Each structure stands twice: as C-alpha cells, then as structure tokens.
Amino acid sequence: MRDAGRGLLAGTMATVGMSALMLAGRRAGLLGKMPPEKITAHLLDRLGLRHDRETQDLLATLLHVGFGALAGAGFEVARRRLRPPLPRLLQGLAFGTAVWTVSYAGWVPALGIMAPPNRDRPGRPAVMLAAHWVYGALLALLSGPQNPAARRRGR
C-alpha cells in the first residue's frame, strides 16, 4: 500500500512536470488543442453532457492529473514487485514511452479521439513523446524509498 501511495504522489508531481512541457509546446504552436482537452471533450460529448469551456478545462486537468497519479501508482507497485534490472531512470523512460504508445498509438485513435501519431498534426507526436519522457524521468526520480543508501542501490 505504501508503494501505491508513493507512486500516486510521484505520478501527480510528474504529471505537473510533463504538463509544463506540453504548455510550452502549445505556446510554440506545435500542439493545437491539448490532448487531455480533446479526450475530455470527447468523453463529455459521448456522455451527452453540456459544458462550458471553463468546466471542460478544469475537468481535463483533473482527469490528466488523475490518470498520471494512477499510472504512477502502477509504475511504483510493478517496479517494486518485478525489480527490473535497469537503472531507475531507464525504467521511468521506458514506462513513459509505454504510456505514450498505449495511449497515443492505441486507445486514443481507436476511440476516434485523435489521429494516430503518423497522421497527427506535425510536431504534436514529438512534443507528446518528449512530455511522456519527462513524466517517466520525474516519476522514476520521485518514486521509491527516500533512504539515500537504498536509492544508490536502485530500489
């Protein structure tokens, strides 16, 4: 249970970090509408719920942070149980890549929310992959025991 709680917290903070890169990508004109906003709009439309822009933005933020927190809990529980033979940072980068792949090349296009990466708006796939690497790296660095000796051992 402690592993899951640690992962929830690390996942929340890592999501904030990745969101900063996503916002920079949007300001640079590479993202257009943010993927969490597109996913939330699709969900609200499918549920037939009327909403204003402010409500949609708040819900998109909450869903994105919640998804990141839950994924962080899954990462930490799996990492502690499986003990992969990779440095923690590489574990995080691999996890971030997996989340991006399963989401942006998997369920998101399968549900018709966004085009798959090879047909998406130029720049968005690269920004989103980089954001997921930031998420994975931060997740790896923020999760796990706070004991410096255990951290050096990669546990």
C-alpha positions in Angstrom: 0.0 0.0 0.0 2.9 2.3 0.8 4.3 1.7 -2.7 1.0 2.7 -4.3 0.8 5.9 -2.2 4.3 6.8 -3.1 3.6 6.2 -6.7 0.3 8.3 -6.6 2.3 11.3 -5.2 5.2 10.8 -7.7 2.7 10.4 -10.6 0.9 13.6 -9.6 4.1 15.6 -9.5 5.5 14.0 -12.7 2.2 15.0 -14.5 2.7 18.6 -13.4 6.2 18.5 -14.9 5.1 17.0 -18.2 2.3 19.5 -18.4 4.8 22.3 -18.3 6.4 20.9 -21.5 3.0 20.4 -23.1 2.1 24.1 -22.4 5.4 25.2 -23.9 4.6 23.1 -27.0 1.2 24.7 -27.3 2.7 28.2 -26.9 5.2 27.3 -29.7 2.2 26.3 -31.9 3.1 22.6 -32.0 0.1 21.1 -30.2 -3.1 23.0 -31.1 -5.7 21.7 -28.7 -4.1 19.8 -25.9 -4.7 16.0 -25.9 -6.2 16.0 -22.4 -8.7 18.7 -23.6 -9.5 16.6 -26.7 -10.0 13.5 -24.7 -12.2 15.3 -22.1 -14.3 16.9 -24.8 -14.8 13.5 -26.5 -15.8 12.0 -23.1 -18.3 14.8 -22.3 -19.8 14.6 -25.8 -20.2 10.8 -25.6 -21.9 11.1 -22.3 -24.2 13.8 -23.7 -23.2 16.3 -21.0 -23.4 20.0 -21.8 -20.4 22.0 -20.6 -18.7 25.4 -20.8 -15.1 25.9 -21.7 -14.1 26.6 -18.1 -15.7 23.4 -16.8 -14.1 21.4 -19.6 -10.7 22.8 -18.9 -11.0 22.0 -15.1 -12.2 18.5 -15.8 -9.4 17.9 -18.4 -6.8 19.0 -15.8 -8.3 16.8 -13.1 -8.5 13.8 -15.4 -5.0 14.3 -16.7 -3.5 14.5 -13.2 -5.7 11.6 -12.0 -4.5 9.4 -14.9 -0.9 10.4 -14.2 -1.3 9.7 -10.5 -2.8 6.2 -11.1 -0.2 5.4 -13.7 2.5 6.4 -11.2 1.0 4.1 -8.6 1.0 1.3 -11.1 4.6 2.1 -12.0 5.8 2.0 -8.4 3.9 -1.2 -7.4 5.2 -3.0 -10.6 8.7 -1.7 -10.2 8.9 -2.9 -6.6 7.4 -6.3 -7.4 9.3 -7.0 -10.6 12.6 -5.3 -9.8 13.7 -4.9 -13.4 17.5 -5.0 -14.0 17.6 -1.4 -15.3 18.6 1.8 -13.7 15.6 3.6 -12.3 15.8 6.4 -14.8 15.7 4.0 -17.7 12.7 2.3 -16.1 10.9 5.6 -16.0 11.8 6.5 -19.6 10.6 3.1 -20.7 7.4 3.5 -18.7 6.7 7.0 -20.2 7.3 5.6 -23.7 4.9 2.8 -23.0 2.2 5.1 -21.7 2.6 7.3 -24.8 2.4 4.3 -27.1 -0.6 2.7 -25.5 -2.4 6.0 -25.4 -1.5 7.9 -28.5 -0.9 5.0 -30.8 -3.5 2.8 -29.0 -6.8 3.7 -27.3 -6.9 7.4 -28.2 -7.0 6.8 -32.0 -9.0 3.6 -31.6 -11.8 5.6 -30.0 -11.6 8.2 -32.7 -10.4 11.0 -30.4 -7.2 11.9 -32.3 -5.4 10.7 -35.3 -2.5 8.2 -34.7 0.9 9.7 -34.4 1.8 9.1 -38.1 -1.2 11.1 -39.2 -1.4 13.7 -36.4 -0.6 17.4 -36.7 3.1 17.9 -37.3 5.0 18.5 -34.1 2.4 17.1 -31.7 3.7 13.5 -31.6 7.2 14.6 -30.8 6.1 17.1 -28.1 3.8 14.5 -26.5 6.5 11.8 -26.6 9.0 14.2 -25.0 6.4 15.1 -22.4 6.0 11.4 -21.6 9.7 11.1 -21.2 9.7 14.0 -18.8 6.8 12.2 -16.9 8.7 8.9 -16.8 12.0 10.5 -15.7 10.4 12.5 -13.0 8.3 9.5 -11.9 11.5 7.4 -11.6 13.3 10.1 -9.7 10.4 11.0 -7.3 9.2 7.5 -6.5 10.9 4.8 -4.4 12.4 5.0 -1.0 13.7 8.2 0.4 16.7 6.4 2.1 19.8 7.6 0.2 21.5 4.2 0.6 18.5 2.4 -0.9 18.4 5.0 -3.7 22.0 4.2 -4.6 21.1 0.5 -4.8 18.3 1.4 -7.2 15.5 0.1 -5.0 
